[in-house]
Structure formats: C-alpha cells, structure tokens
Amino acid sequence: MAIRRHWTVTHSCGHEAQHDLSNRPADRRAGFARWLAERTCSDCWKAARDADSAGKEEWLAAKRAEEQQTAAQWAEQFEMPPLEGTERALSWGERSRHQLVTRAYTALVTEGTWSETDWAVAEEKIRTVTRASWWIDQRDADGTDLPELLDAATEADRGTENPYR
C-alpha cells in the first residue's frame, strides 16, 4: 500500500485546504501535515502579511522623516554643506552622513582619545566630501574608520564649492 501523498488539512484559521506532500519524504508527511494544521492557510497568511506591510511602510516612513529632520538640524547646527547627487540620494546621503559622523565623534572623542582640536580638523575634512553617494557607500562603516575613509576620498567625492566657510 502506498503512503498517502495528498492531505486535507484544516488550518488554524478554520479553512480547509488540499496539500500535495509528495515532494516530502514519506516518513515526514504526517508530521508536516500536523504542522500545517497549526498555521493559517496561505490566503489568510498573505492577507495578514499585506495588511501588516502597510503598517510597516507607515512606520518606516515616519522613522525616515524623523531621521531626516534630525540630520537636517545637525547639518545646520554644524554648518555642513549641502550634498550633491540625485534627488533620491540626497536625503539618504544626509542621513548616512549624520549617522556616520555621529558614530565617529562618539568613538573617537567621547569614548576615544581624540581632543576637540583633533575633531575640528576631521570636521573640516568632513565638510569637503559633498557627494551623497559617497556617504551612502560608507553608511555601514565603523566610526573609527572615518578619518581613513576621508583620506581615501577622491576629488570626484569632493564638491566644487569653497570648503572654507
């Protein structure tokens, strides 16, 4: 007698569905069918996921707006020049620059051995890099790496405006 390949499963949402379990080893089909019964059916799962993604998108948009506002205030406070790049890259670059520079200050000055004078020199170098995509590319870098990254920046990464305020 052949082991059953098609199972009728009543899911936890109450819906009943046919499942073809022939792609599973014969000795694992019954256990998998029990596992399926503890879950919602595919249609209910997709509906819940789609409803949840709207909430995630709203949350993400609110988080990005808050980060953008913080980055803009920081840039104004520390007289950072505007970035250059595509419309899409500008806000992302501003957030990335703010986050990396903040991490660097914390690692090098607050927790490290740098003085405010050392940081002032680095801050001037930070002002010279105005290509938004450069900051996006460095977004995952450690704060302690920022001085070396700034030294590695090319002329293409630096703006054409006078970097001195």
CORNORJO-V252481 format. One record per backbone hydrogen bond with DSSP energy under -1.0 kcal/mol. CO is the residue of the C=O (numbers start at 0). NH is the residue of the N-H. If there is no record, write none. Layout:
[[CO | NH] [CO | NH]]
This chain:
[[4 | 20] [6 | 18] [8 | 16] [10 | 13] [14 | 10] [16 | 8] [18 | 6] [20 | 23] [24 | 27] [27 | 31] [28 | 32] [29 | 33] [30 | 34] [31 | 35] [32 | 36] [35 | 38] [38 | 11] [40 | 44] [41 | 45] [42 | 46] [43 | 47] [44 | 48] [45 | 49] [46 | 50] [47 | 51] [48 | 52] [49 | 53] [50 | 54] [51 | 55] [52 | 56] [53 | 57] [54 | 58] [55 | 59] [56 | 60] [57 | 61] [58 | 62] [59 | 63] [60 | 64] [61 | 65] [62 | 66] [63 | 67] [64 | 68] [65 | 69] [66 | 70] [67 | 71] [68 | 72] [69 | 73] [70 | 74] [71 | 75] [72 | 76] [73 | 77] [74 | 79] [75 | 78] [83 | 131] [85 | 89] [88 | 92] [89 | 93] [90 | 94] [91 | 95] [92 | 96] [93 | 97] [94 | 98] [95 | 99] [96 | 100] [97 | 101] [98 | 102] [99 | 103] [100 | 104] [101 | 105] [102 | 106] [103 | 107] [104 | 108] [104 | 109] [105 | 110] [107 | 113] [114 | 118] [115 | 119] [116 | 120] [117 | 121] [118 | 122] [119 | 123] [120 | 124] [121 | 125] [122 | 126] [127 | 158] [129 | 83] [130 | 134] [131 | 135] [132 | 136] [133 | 137] [135 | 138] [137 | 140] [141 | 144] [142 | 145] [144 | 148] [145 | 149] [146 | 150] [147 | 151] [153 | 156] [156 | 129] [156 | 130]]
